[in-house]
Amino acid sequence: MTTIHCARCGQDRERQAFKPFGTELGQRIYDSICKGCWGEWLKTQQQLINHYGLIPYQPSAKEFLLRNMEQFLFEQGAPDSIA
Ligand SMILES: [Zn+2]
């Protein structure tokens, strides 16, 4: 088990098994967000999808989820409302 210092919860916790996606942001998440916080985001993302009736592969929905994900993982505060 590899531990990382998580940017979100501020603790040394287990690293995710895989990079969530192949972008620079994916690398950043892999390097600085623990498995537990990533799991919390996945739950929140599902709630947002259900709440707003998003279709995740649509560009506008993708963009909305990415923005919320960055905010959720790296900043404080409530998720964005859809614009
Ligand atoms: Zn964490």
PDB file of the backbone (N, CA, C, O) and the ligand in Angstrom, with CONECT records:
HET     ZN  A 101       1
ATOM      1  N   MET A   1       0.851  -1.198   0.000  1.00  0.00           N
ATOM      2  CA  MET A   1       0.000   0.000   0.000  1.00  0.00           C
ATOM      3  C   MET A   1       0.883   1.243   0.000  1.00  0.00           C
ATOM      4  O   MET A   1       1.820   1.363   0.790  1.00  0.00           O
ATOM      5  N   THR A   2       0.565   2.152  -0.894  1.00  0.00           N
ATOM      6  CA  THR A   2       1.302   3.407  -0.969  1.00  0.00           C
ATOM      7  C   THR A   2       0.459   4.496  -0.315  1.00  0.00           C
ATOM      8  O   THR A   2      -0.732   4.622  -0.601  1.00  0.00           O
ATOM      9  N   THR A   3       1.071   5.271   0.551  1.00  0.00           N
ATOM     10  CA  THR A   3       0.320   6.381   1.130  1.00  0.00           C
ATOM     11  C   THR A   3       0.773   7.694   0.497  1.00  0.00           C
ATOM     12  O   THR A   3       1.927   7.859   0.104  1.00  0.00           O
ATOM     13  N   ILE A   4      -0.164   8.604   0.415  1.00  0.00           N
ATOM     14  CA  ILE A   4       0.125   9.957  -0.062  1.00  0.00           C
ATOM     15  C   ILE A   4      -0.422  10.936   0.963  1.00  0.00           C
ATOM     16  O   ILE A   4      -1.290  10.593   1.766  1.00  0.00           O
ATOM     17  N   HIS A   5       0.091  12.151   0.929  1.00  0.00           N
ATOM     18  CA  HIS A   5      -0.482  13.200   1.766  1.00  0.00           C
ATOM     19  C   HIS A   5      -1.605  13.845   0.968  1.00  0.00           C
ATOM     20  O   HIS A   5      -1.362  14.504  -0.044  1.00  0.00           O
ATOM     21  N   CYS A   6      -2.824  13.651   1.426  1.00  0.00           N
ATOM     22  CA  CYS A   6      -3.988  14.073   0.648  1.00  0.00           C
ATOM     23  C   CYS A   6      -4.234  15.570   0.776  1.00  0.00           C
ATOM     24  O   CYS A   6      -4.238  16.128   1.873  1.00  0.00           O
ATOM     25  N   ALA A   7      -4.441  16.208  -0.384  1.00  0.00           N
ATOM     26  CA  ALA A   7      -4.666  17.653  -0.409  1.00  0.00           C
ATOM     27  C   ALA A   7      -6.048  18.015   0.116  1.00  0.00           C
ATOM     28  O   ALA A   7      -6.269  19.151   0.538  1.00  0.00           O
ATOM     29  N   ARG A   8      -6.972  17.077   0.097  1.00  0.00           N
ATOM     30  CA  ARG A   8      -8.328  17.402   0.514  1.00  0.00           C
ATOM     31  C   ARG A   8      -8.519  17.210   2.017  1.00  0.00           C
ATOM     32  O   ARG A   8      -8.949  18.134   2.706  1.00  0.00           O
ATOM     33  N   CYS A   9      -8.202  16.012   2.536  1.00  0.00           N
ATOM     34  CA  CYS A   9      -8.450  15.754   3.953  1.00  0.00           C
ATOM     35  C   CYS A   9      -7.235  16.058   4.824  1.00  0.00           C
ATOM     36  O   CYS A   9      -7.333  16.070   6.051  1.00  0.00           O
ATOM     37  N   GLY A  10      -6.088  16.303   4.187  1.00  0.00           N
ATOM     38  CA  GLY A  10      -4.904  16.689   4.932  1.00  0.00           C
ATOM     39  C   GLY A  10      -4.244  15.561   5.711  1.00  0.00           C
ATOM     40  O   GLY A  10      -3.409  15.809   6.581  1.00  0.00           O
ATOM     41  N   GLN A  11      -4.611  14.335   5.405  1.00  0.00           N
ATOM     42  CA  GLN A  11      -4.035  13.188   6.113  1.00  0.00           C
ATOM     43  C   GLN A  11      -3.200  12.332   5.175  1.00  0.00           C
ATOM     44  O   GLN A  11      -3.337  12.396   3.953  1.00  0.00           O
ATOM     45  N   ASP A  12      -2.328  11.528   5.780  1.00  0.00           N
ATOM     46  CA  ASP A  12      -1.580  10.539   4.994  1.00  0.00           C
ATOM     47  C   ASP A  12      -2.445   9.301   4.875  1.00  0.00           C
ATOM     48  O   ASP A  12      -2.671   8.591   5.855  1.00  0.00           O
ATOM     49  N   ARG A  13      -2.918   9.054   3.693  1.00  0.00           N
ATOM     50  CA  ARG A  13      -3.851   7.941   3.488  1.00  0.00           C
ATOM     51  C   ARG A  13      -3.518   7.181   2.223  1.00  0.00           C
ATOM     52  O   ARG A  13      -2.642   7.572   1.451  1.00  0.00           O
ATOM     53  N   GLU A  14      -4.230   6.095   2.026  1.00  0.00           N
ATOM     54  CA  GLU A  14      -3.959   5.199   0.908  1.00  0.00           C
ATOM     55  C   GLU A  14      -4.190   5.884  -0.442  1.00  0.00           C
ATOM     56  O   GLU A  14      -5.176   6.589  -0.658  1.00  0.00           O
ATOM     57  N   ARG A  15      -3.224   5.637  -1.340  1.00  0.00           N
ATOM     58  CA  ARG A  15      -3.334   6.186  -2.680  1.00  0.00           C
ATOM     59  C   ARG A  15      -4.344   5.374  -3.492  1.00  0.00           C
ATOM     60  O   ARG A  15      -4.574   4.196  -3.220  1.00  0.00           O
ATOM     61  N   GLN A  16      -4.932   6.016  -4.478  1.00  0.00           N
ATOM     62  CA  GLN A  16      -5.835   5.301  -5.389  1.00  0.00           C
ATOM     63  C   GLN A  16      -5.058   4.255  -6.173  1.00  0.00           C
ATOM     64  O   GLN A  16      -3.866   4.413  -6.433  1.00  0.00           O
ATOM     65  N   ALA A  17      -5.744   3.195  -6.542  1.00  0.00           N
ATOM     66  CA  ALA A  17      -5.082   2.108  -7.269  1.00  0.00           C
ATOM     67  C   ALA A  17      -4.709   2.528  -8.694  1.00  0.00           C
ATOM     68  O   ALA A  17      -3.685   2.106  -9.230  1.00  0.00           O
ATOM     69  N   PHE A  18      -5.546   3.356  -9.289  1.00  0.00           N
ATOM     70  CA  PHE A  18      -5.319   3.754 -10.686  1.00  0.00           C
ATOM     71  C   PHE A  18      -5.497   5.258 -10.835  1.00  0.00           C
ATOM     72  O   PHE A  18      -6.194   5.906 -10.054  1.00  0.00           O
ATOM     73  N   LYS A  19      -4.850   5.789 -11.855  1.00  0.00           N
ATOM     74  CA  LYS A  19      -5.110   7.177 -12.230  1.00  0.00           C
ATOM     75  C   LYS A  19      -6.549   7.260 -12.711  1.00  0.00           C
ATOM     76  O   LYS A  19      -6.957   6.454 -13.548  1.00  0.00           O
ATOM     77  N   PRO A  20      -7.343   8.226 -12.200  1.00  0.00           N
ATOM     78  CA  PRO A  20      -8.744   8.281 -12.617  1.00  0.00           C
ATOM     79  C   PRO A  20      -8.926   8.600 -14.097  1.00  0.00           C
ATOM     80  O   PRO A  20      -9.852   8.082 -14.721  1.00  0.00           O
ATOM     81  N   PHE A  21      -8.080   9.427 -14.665  1.00  0.00           N
ATOM     82  CA  PHE A  21      -8.052   9.624 -16.113  1.00  0.00           C
ATOM     83  C   PHE A  21      -6.688  10.089 -16.577  1.00  0.00           C
ATOM     84  O   PHE A  21      -5.835  10.466 -15.773  1.00  0.00           O
ATOM     85  N   GLY A  22      -6.492  10.057 -17.904  1.00  0.00           N
ATOM     86  CA  GLY A  22      -5.150  10.222 -18.446  1.00  0.00           C
ATOM     87  C   GLY A  22      -4.664  11.651 -18.627  1.00  0.00           C
ATOM     88  O   GLY A  22      -3.608  11.872 -19.220  1.00  0.00           O
ATOM     89  N   THR A  23      -5.414  12.620 -18.126  1.00  0.00           N
ATOM     90  CA  THR A  23      -5.014  14.009 -18.314  1.00  0.00           C
ATOM     91  C   THR A  23      -4.077  14.460 -17.196  1.00  0.00           C
ATOM     92  O   THR A  23      -3.783  13.715 -16.261  1.00  0.00           O
ATOM     93  N   GLU A  24      -3.620  15.701 -17.325  1.00  0.00           N
ATOM     94  CA  GLU A  24      -2.783  16.318 -16.307  1.00  0.00           C
ATOM     95  C   GLU A  24      -3.532  16.389 -14.972  1.00  0.00           C
ATOM     96  O   GLU A  24      -2.960  16.160 -13.906  1.00  0.00           O
ATOM     97  N   LEU A  25      -4.816  16.710 -15.060  1.00  0.00           N
ATOM     98  CA  LEU A  25      -5.642  16.764 -13.854  1.00  0.00           C
ATOM     99  C   LEU A  25      -5.758  15.375 -13.208  1.00  0.00           C
ATOM    100  O   LEU A  25      -5.745  15.242 -11.984  1.00  0.00           O
ATOM    101  N   GLY A  26      -5.868  14.364 -14.044  1.00  0.00           N
ATOM    102  CA  GLY A  26      -5.909  12.992 -13.542  1.00  0.00           C
ATOM    103  C   GLY A  26      -4.641  12.647 -12.765  1.00  0.00           C
ATOM    104  O   GLY A  26      -4.692  12.006 -11.715  1.00  0.00           O
ATOM    105  N   GLN A  27      -3.523  13.079 -13.293  1.00  0.00           N
ATOM    106  CA  GLN A  27      -2.237  12.858 -12.622  1.00  0.00           C
ATOM    107  C   GLN A  27      -2.202  13.600 -11.281  1.00  0.00           C
ATOM    108  O   GLN A  27      -1.747  13.064 -10.270  1.00  0.00           O
ATOM    109  N   ARG A  28      -2.683  14.817 -11.296  1.00  0.00           N
ATOM    110  CA  ARG A  28      -2.695  15.644 -10.083  1.00  0.00           C
ATOM    111  C   ARG A  28      -3.565  14.991  -9.003  1.00  0.00           C
ATOM    112  O   ARG A  28      -3.201  14.965  -7.827  1.00  0.00           O
ATOM    113  N   ILE A  29      -4.707  14.472  -9.420  1.00  0.00           N
ATOM    114  CA  ILE A  29      -5.604  13.792  -8.492  1.00  0.00           C
ATOM    115  C   ILE A  29      -4.945  12.523  -7.949  1.00  0.00           C
ATOM    116  O   ILE A  29      -5.021  12.223  -6.757  1.00  0.00           O
ATOM    117  N   TYR A  30      -4.305  11.796  -8.845  1.00  0.00           N
ATOM    118  CA  TYR A  30      -3.631  10.563  -8.437  1.00  0.00           C
ATOM    119  C   TYR A  30      -2.526  10.850  -7.419  1.00  0.00           C
ATOM    120  O   TYR A  30      -2.327  10.100  -6.463  1.00  0.00           O
ATOM    121  N   ASP A  31      -1.821  11.949  -7.648  1.00  0.00           N
ATOM    122  CA  ASP A  31      -0.692  12.300  -6.777  1.00  0.00           C
ATOM    123  C   ASP A  31      -1.113  12.938  -5.457  1.00  0.00           C
ATOM    124  O   ASP A  31      -0.363  12.889  -4.483  1.00  0.00           O
ATOM    125  N   SER A  32      -2.298  13.534  -5.413  1.00  0.00           N
ATOM    126  CA  SER A  32      -2.588  14.334  -4.224  1.00  0.00           C
ATOM    127  C   SER A  32      -3.955  14.100  -3.584  1.00  0.00           C
ATOM    128  O   SER A  32      -4.292  14.769  -2.607  1.00  0.00           O
ATOM    129  N   ILE A  33      -4.739  13.178  -4.103  1.00  0.00           N
ATOM    130  CA  ILE A  33      -6.048  12.902  -3.502  1.00  0.00           C
ATOM    131  C   ILE A  33      -6.105  11.427  -3.099  1.00  0.00           C
ATOM    132  O   ILE A  33      -5.835  10.546  -3.915  1.00  0.00           O
ATOM    133  N   CYS A  34      -6.457  11.163  -1.841  1.00  0.00           N
ATOM    134  CA  CYS A  34      -6.461   9.777  -1.355  1.00  0.00           C
ATOM    135  C   CYS A  34      -7.670   9.012  -1.895  1.00  0.00           C
ATOM    136  O   CYS A  34      -8.622   9.582  -2.427  1.00  0.00           O
ATOM    137  N   LYS A  35      -7.580   7.716  -1.734  1.00  0.00           N
ATOM    138  CA  LYS A  35      -8.635   6.821  -2.202  1.00  0.00           C
ATOM    139  C   LYS A  35      -9.990   7.166  -1.580  1.00  0.00           C
ATOM    140  O   LYS A  35     -11.016   7.152  -2.261  1.00  0.00           O
ATOM    141  N   GLY A  36      -9.984   7.478  -0.271  1.00  0.00           N
ATOM    142  CA  GLY A  36     -11.230   7.787   0.433  1.00  0.00           C
ATOM    143  C   GLY A  36     -11.906   9.030  -0.121  1.00  0.00           C
ATOM    144  O   GLY A  36     -13.116   9.030  -0.352  1.00  0.00           O
ATOM    145  N   CYS A  37     -11.127  10.098  -0.336  1.00  0.00           N
ATOM    146  CA  CYS A  37     -11.702  11.341  -0.852  1.00  0.00           C
ATOM    147  C   CYS A  37     -12.180  11.160  -2.293  1.00  0.00           C
ATOM    148  O   CYS A  37     -13.196  11.731  -2.692  1.00  0.00           O
ATOM    149  N   TRP A  38     -11.452  10.374  -3.062  1.00  0.00           N
ATOM    150  CA  TRP A  38     -11.885  10.108  -4.436  1.00  0.00           C
ATOM    151  C   TRP A  38     -13.238   9.385  -4.423  1.00  0.00           C
ATOM    152  O   TRP A  38     -14.123   9.688  -5.223  1.00  0.00           O
ATOM    153  N   GLY A  39     -13.381   8.434  -3.510  1.00  0.00           N
ATOM    154  CA  GLY A  39     -14.645   7.706  -3.376  1.00  0.00           C
ATOM    155  C   GLY A  39     -15.791   8.645  -3.011  1.00  0.00           C
ATOM    156  O   GLY A  39     -16.913   8.496  -3.494  1.00  0.00           O
ATOM    157  N   GLU A  40     -15.487   9.612  -2.150  1.00  0.00           N
ATOM    158  CA  GLU A  40     -16.521  10.596  -1.781  1.00  0.00           C
ATOM    159  C   GLU A  40     -16.943  11.411  -2.989  1.00  0.00           C
ATOM    160  O   GLU A  40     -18.123  11.709  -3.176  1.00  0.00           O
ATOM    161  N   TRP A  41     -15.951  11.772  -3.814  1.00  0.00           N
ATOM    162  CA  TRP A  41     -16.299  12.529  -5.020  1.00  0.00           C
ATOM    163  C   TRP A  41     -17.186  11.701  -5.953  1.00  0.00           C
ATOM    164  O   TRP A  41     -18.145  12.220  -6.523  1.00  0.00           O
ATOM    165  N   LEU A  42     -16.867  10.424  -6.105  1.00  0.00           N
ATOM    166  CA  LEU A  42     -17.668   9.589  -7.014  1.00  0.00           C
ATOM    167  C   LEU A  42     -19.124   9.537  -6.561  1.00  0.00           C
ATOM    168  O   LEU A  42     -20.040   9.535  -7.383  1.00  0.00           O
ATOM    169  N   LYS A  43     -19.326   9.495  -5.242  1.00  0.00           N
ATOM    170  CA  LYS A  43     -20.698   9.513  -4.719  1.00  0.00           C
ATOM    171  C   LYS A  43     -21.369  10.851  -5.008  1.00  0.00           C
ATOM    172  O   LYS A  43     -22.523  10.904  -5.432  1.00  0.00           O
ATOM    173  N   THR A  44     -20.617  11.942  -4.768  1.00  0.00           N
ATOM    174  CA  THR A  44     -21.155  13.283  -5.012  1.00  0.00           C
ATOM    175  C   THR A  44     -21.470  13.474  -6.493  1.00  0.00           C
ATOM    176  O   THR A  44     -22.497  14.046  -6.856  1.00  0.00           O
ATOM    177  N   GLN A  45     -20.569  12.985  -7.334  1.00  0.00           N
ATOM    178  CA  GLN A  45     -20.787  13.100  -8.773  1.00  0.00           C
ATOM    179  C   GLN A  45     -22.090  12.394  -9.178  1.00  0.00           C
ATOM    180  O   GLN A  45     -22.864  12.913  -9.982  1.00  0.00           O
ATOM    181  N   GLN A  46     -22.317  11.210  -8.611  1.00  0.00           N
ATOM    182  CA  GLN A  46     -23.530  10.471  -8.934  1.00  0.00           C
ATOM    183  C   GLN A  46     -24.770  11.256  -8.489  1.00  0.00           C
ATOM    184  O   GLN A  46     -25.788  11.279  -9.181  1.00  0.00           O
ATOM    185  N   GLN A  47     -24.663  11.900  -7.315  1.00  0.00           N
ATOM    186  CA  GLN A  47     -25.781  12.722  -6.837  1.00  0.00           C
ATOM    187  C   GLN A  47     -26.054  13.891  -7.775  1.00  0.00           C
ATOM    188  O   GLN A  47     -27.206  14.211  -8.067  1.00  0.00           O
ATOM    189  N   LEU A  48     -24.980  14.526  -8.243  1.00  0.00           N
ATOM    190  CA  LEU A  48     -25.140  15.651  -9.176  1.00  0.00           C
ATOM    191  C   LEU A  48     -25.788  15.174 -10.475  1.00  0.00           C
ATOM    192  O   LEU A  48     -26.682  15.828 -11.013  1.00  0.00           O
ATOM    193  N   ILE A  49     -25.328  14.035 -10.965  1.00  0.00           N
ATOM    194  CA  ILE A  49     -25.887  13.480 -12.207  1.00  0.00           C
ATOM    195  C   ILE A  49     -27.382  13.211 -12.036  1.00  0.00           C
ATOM    196  O   ILE A  49     -28.188  13.541 -12.905  1.00  0.00           O
ATOM    197  N   ASN A  50     -27.734  12.611 -10.907  1.00  0.00           N
ATOM    198  CA  ASN A  50     -29.148  12.310 -10.652  1.00  0.00           C
ATOM    199  C   ASN A  50     -29.958  13.584 -10.461  1.00  0.00           C
ATOM    200  O   ASN A  50     -31.050  13.743 -11.007  1.00  0.00           O
ATOM    201  N   HIS A  51     -29.385  14.491  -9.666  1.00  0.00           N
ATOM    202  CA  HIS A  51     -30.103  15.717  -9.326  1.00  0.00           C
ATOM    203  C   HIS A  51     -30.402  16.571 -10.557  1.00  0.00           C
ATOM    204  O   HIS A  51     -31.512  17.075 -10.728  1.00  0.00           O
ATOM    205  N   TYR A  52     -29.391  16.719 -11.407  1.00  0.00           N
ATOM    206  CA  TYR A  52     -29.566  17.591 -12.580  1.00  0.00           C
ATOM    207  C   TYR A  52     -29.984  16.813 -13.829  1.00  0.00           C
ATOM    208  O   TYR A  52     -30.202  17.404 -14.886  1.00  0.00           O
ATOM    209  N   GLY A  53     -30.094  15.493 -13.708  1.00  0.00           N
ATOM    210  CA  GLY A  53     -30.426  14.678 -14.866  1.00  0.00           C
ATOM    211  C   GLY A  53     -29.385  14.791 -15.963  1.00  0.00           C
ATOM    212  O   GLY A  53     -29.718  14.878 -17.144  1.00  0.00           O
ATOM    213  N   LEU A  54     -28.112  14.790 -15.560  1.00  0.00           N
ATOM    214  CA  LEU A  54     -27.029  14.983 -16.527  1.00  0.00           C
ATOM    215  C   LEU A  54     -26.794  13.721 -17.349  1.00  0.00           C
ATOM    216  O   LEU A  54     -27.015  12.599 -16.894  1.00  0.00           O
ATOM    217  N   ILE A  55     -26.339  13.947 -18.570  1.00  0.00           N
ATOM    218  CA  ILE A  55     -25.877  12.847 -19.412  1.00  0.00           C
ATOM    219  C   ILE A  55     -24.360  13.008 -19.483  1.00  0.00           C
ATOM    220  O   ILE A  55     -23.865  13.882 -20.193  1.00  0.00           O
ATOM    221  N   PRO A  56     -23.619  12.172 -18.754  1.00  0.00           N
ATOM    222  CA  PRO A  56     -22.196  12.437 -18.500  1.00  0.00           C
ATOM    223  C   PRO A  56     -21.307  12.588 -19.733  1.00  0.00           C
ATOM    224  O   PRO A  56     -20.258  13.227 -19.653  1.00  0.00           O
ATOM    225  N   TYR A  57     -21.704  12.010 -20.876  1.00  0.00           N
ATOM    226  CA  TYR A  57     -20.831  12.157 -22.042  1.00  0.00           C
ATOM    227  C   TYR A  57     -21.124  13.409 -22.863  1.00  0.00           C
ATOM    228  O   TYR A  57     -20.419  13.696 -23.830  1.00  0.00           O
ATOM    229  N   GLN A  58     -22.156  14.150 -22.484  1.00  0.00           N
ATOM    230  CA  GLN A  58     -22.409  15.422 -23.176  1.00  0.00           C
ATOM    231  C   GLN A  58     -21.372  16.463 -22.751  1.00  0.00           C
ATOM    232  O   GLN A  58     -21.065  16.578 -21.564  1.00  0.00           O
ATOM    233  N   PRO A  59     -20.829  17.227 -23.714  1.00  0.00           N
ATOM    234  CA  PRO A  59     -19.768  18.184 -23.373  1.00  0.00           C
ATOM    235  C   PRO A  59     -20.132  19.146 -22.243  1.00  0.00           C
ATOM    236  O   PRO A  59     -19.296  19.403 -21.376  1.00  0.00           O
ATOM    237  N   SER A  60     -21.346  19.681 -22.226  1.00  0.00           N
ATOM    238  CA  SER A  60     -21.705  20.639 -21.182  1.00  0.00           C
ATOM    239  C   SER A  60     -21.751  19.976 -19.811  1.00  0.00           C
ATOM    240  O   SER A  60     -21.355  20.571 -18.809  1.00  0.00           O
ATOM    241  N   ALA A  61     -22.239  18.735 -19.777  1.00  0.00           N
ATOM    242  CA  ALA A  61     -22.301  17.995 -18.516  1.00  0.00           C
ATOM    243  C   ALA A  61     -20.903  17.632 -18.041  1.00  0.00           C
ATOM    244  O   ALA A  61     -20.594  17.721 -16.853  1.00  0.00           O
ATOM    245  N   LYS A  62     -20.065  17.224 -18.983  1.00  0.00           N
ATOM    246  CA  LYS A  62     -18.680  16.879 -18.667  1.00  0.00           C
ATOM    247  C   LYS A  62     -17.953  18.070 -18.046  1.00  0.00           C
ATOM    248  O   LYS A  62     -17.245  17.945 -17.047  1.00  0.00           O
ATOM    249  N   GLU A  63     -18.152  19.219 -18.671  1.00  0.00           N
ATOM    250  CA  GLU A  63     -17.492  20.435 -18.224  1.00  0.00           C
ATOM    251  C   GLU A  63     -17.973  20.815 -16.827  1.00  0.00           C
ATOM    252  O   GLU A  63     -17.180  21.211 -15.973  1.00  0.00           O
ATOM    253  N   PHE A  64     -19.260  20.693 -16.606  1.00  0.00           N
ATOM    254  CA  PHE A  64     -19.864  20.981 -15.306  1.00  0.00           C
ATOM    255  C   PHE A  64     -19.303  20.052 -14.226  1.00  0.00           C
ATOM    256  O   PHE A  64     -18.970  20.493 -13.126  1.00  0.00           O
ATOM    257  N   LEU A  65     -19.207  18.782 -14.550  1.00  0.00           N
ATOM    258  CA  LEU A  65     -18.717  17.804 -13.566  1.00  0.00           C
ATOM    259  C   LEU A  65     -17.229  18.020 -13.264  1.00  0.00           C
ATOM    260  O   LEU A  65     -16.794  17.878 -12.122  1.00  0.00           O
ATOM    261  N   LEU A  66     -16.455  18.364 -14.300  1.00  0.00           N
ATOM    262  CA  LEU A  66     -15.027  18.634 -14.088  1.00  0.00           C
ATOM    263  C   LEU A  66     -14.822  19.817 -13.164  1.00  0.00           C
ATOM    264  O   LEU A  66     -13.981  19.789 -12.265  1.00  0.00           O
ATOM    265  N   ARG A  67     -15.611  20.864 -13.403  1.00  0.00           N
ATOM    266  CA  ARG A  67     -15.503  22.082 -12.595  1.00  0.00           C
ATOM    267  C   ARG A  67     -15.854  21.772 -11.141  1.00  0.00           C
ATOM    268  O   ARG A  67     -15.160  22.198 -10.218  1.00  0.00           O
ATOM    269  N   ASN A  68     -16.924  21.036 -10.956  1.00  0.00           N
ATOM    270  CA  ASN A  68     -17.338  20.656  -9.605  1.00  0.00           C
ATOM    271  C   ASN A  68     -16.322  19.733  -8.945  1.00  0.00           C
ATOM    272  O   ASN A  68     -16.083  19.817  -7.740  1.00  0.00           O
ATOM    273  N   MET A  69     -15.736  18.864  -9.733  1.00  0.00           N
ATOM    274  CA  MET A  69     -14.746  17.932  -9.192  1.00  0.00           C
ATOM    275  C   MET A  69     -13.525  18.686  -8.660  1.00  0.00           C
ATOM    276  O   MET A  69     -13.044  18.408  -7.561  1.00  0.00           O
ATOM    277  N   GLU A  70     -13.035  19.634  -9.443  1.00  0.00           N
ATOM    278  CA  GLU A  70     -11.878  20.412  -8.992  1.00  0.00           C
ATOM    279  C   GLU A  70     -12.202  21.165  -7.713  1.00  0.00           C
ATOM    280  O   GLU A  70     -11.388  21.236  -6.791  1.00  0.00           O
ATOM    281  N   GLN A  71     -13.403  21.724  -7.674  1.00  0.00           N
ATOM    282  CA  GLN A  71     -13.824  22.475  -6.500  1.00  0.00           C
ATOM    283  C   GLN A  71     -13.958  21.542  -5.291  1.00  0.00           C
ATOM    284  O   GLN A  71     -13.537  21.877  -4.184  1.00  0.00           O
ATOM    285  N   PHE A  72     -14.539  20.391  -5.522  1.00  0.00           N
ATOM    286  CA  PHE A  72     -14.752  19.416  -4.450  1.00  0.00           C
ATOM    287  C   PHE A  72     -13.416  18.925  -3.892  1.00  0.00           C
ATOM    288  O   PHE A  72     -13.255  18.797  -2.678  1.00  0.00           O
ATOM    289  N   LEU A  73     -12.475  18.655  -4.768  1.00  0.00           N
ATOM    290  CA  LEU A  73     -11.230  18.023  -4.329  1.00  0.00           C
ATOM    291  C   LEU A  73     -10.195  19.026  -3.828  1.00  0.00           C
ATOM    292  O   LEU A  73      -9.439  18.734  -2.902  1.00  0.00           O
ATOM    293  N   PHE A  74     -10.162  20.196  -4.437  1.00  0.00           N
ATOM    294  CA  PHE A  74      -9.053  21.102  -4.150  1.00  0.00           C
ATOM    295  C   PHE A  74      -9.454  22.402  -3.471  1.00  0.00           C
ATOM    296  O   PHE A  74      -8.592  23.149  -3.011  1.00  0.00           O
ATOM    297  N   GLU A  75     -10.742  22.679  -3.404  1.00  0.00           N
ATOM    298  CA  GLU A  75     -11.177  23.920  -2.774  1.00  0.00           C
ATOM    299  C   GLU A  75     -12.290  23.640  -1.792  1.00  0.00           C
ATOM    300  O   GLU A  75     -12.881  22.560  -1.793  1.00  0.00           O
ATOM    301  N   GLN A  76     -12.566  24.602  -0.969  1.00  0.00           N
ATOM    302  CA  GLN A  76     -13.674  24.468  -0.041  1.00  0.00           C
ATOM    303  C   GLN A  76     -14.926  25.051  -0.685  1.00  0.00           C
ATOM    304  O   GLN A  76     -14.860  25.756  -1.692  1.00  0.00           O
ATOM    305  N   GLY A  77     -16.053  24.743  -0.085  1.00  0.00           N
ATOM    306  CA  GLY A  77     -17.267  25.398  -0.550  1.00  0.00           C
ATOM    307  C   GLY A  77     -18.231  24.447  -1.203  1.00  0.00           C
ATOM    308  O   GLY A  77     -17.897  23.301  -1.506  1.00  0.00           O
ATOM    309  N   ALA A  78     -19.413  24.929  -1.413  1.00  0.00           N
ATOM    310  CA  ALA A  78     -20.469  24.121  -1.976  1.00  0.00           C
ATOM    311  C   ALA A  78     -20.249  23.924  -3.470  1.00  0.00           C
ATOM    312  O   ALA A  78     -19.618  24.759  -4.118  1.00  0.00           O
ATOM    313  N   PRO A  79     -20.760  22.835  -4.020  1.00  0.00           N
ATOM    314  CA  PRO A  79     -20.667  22.642  -5.468  1.00  0.00           C
ATOM    315  C   PRO A  79     -21.380  23.762  -6.233  1.00  0.00           C
ATOM    316  O   PRO A  79     -22.349  24.357  -5.761  1.00  0.00           O
ATOM    317  N   ASP A  80     -20.875  24.009  -7.386  1.00  0.00           N
ATOM    318  CA  ASP A  80     -21.453  24.985  -8.306  1.00  0.00           C
ATOM    319  C   ASP A  80     -22.897  24.646  -8.645  1.00  0.00           C
ATOM    320  O   ASP A  80     -23.291  23.480  -8.640  1.00  0.00           O
ATOM    321  N   SER A  81     -23.668  25.662  -8.935  1.00  0.00           N
ATOM    322  CA  SER A  81     -24.967  25.352  -9.536  1.00  0.00           C
ATOM    323  C   SER A  81     -24.778  25.397 -11.046  1.00  0.00           C
ATOM    324  O   SER A  81     -23.855  26.036 -11.551  1.00  0.00           O
ATOM    325  N   ILE A  82     -25.636  24.734 -11.735  1.00  0.00           N
ATOM    326  CA  ILE A  82     -25.482  24.660 -13.191  1.00  0.00           C
ATOM    327  C   ILE A  82     -25.826  26.001 -13.813  1.00  0.00           C
ATOM    328  O   ILE A  82     -26.837  26.612 -13.468  1.00  0.00           O
ATOM    329  N   ALA A  83     -24.984  26.457 -14.729  1.00  0.00           N
ATOM    330  CA  ALA A  83     -25.191  27.781 -15.312  1.00  0.00           C
ATOM    331  C   ALA A  83     -25.899  27.654 -16.653  1.00  0.00           C
ATOM    332  O   ALA A  83     -26.167  28.661 -17.308  1.00  0.00           O
TER     333      ALA A  83
HETATM  334 ZN    ZN A 101      -8.205  12.521   1.460  1.00  0.00          ZN2+
END
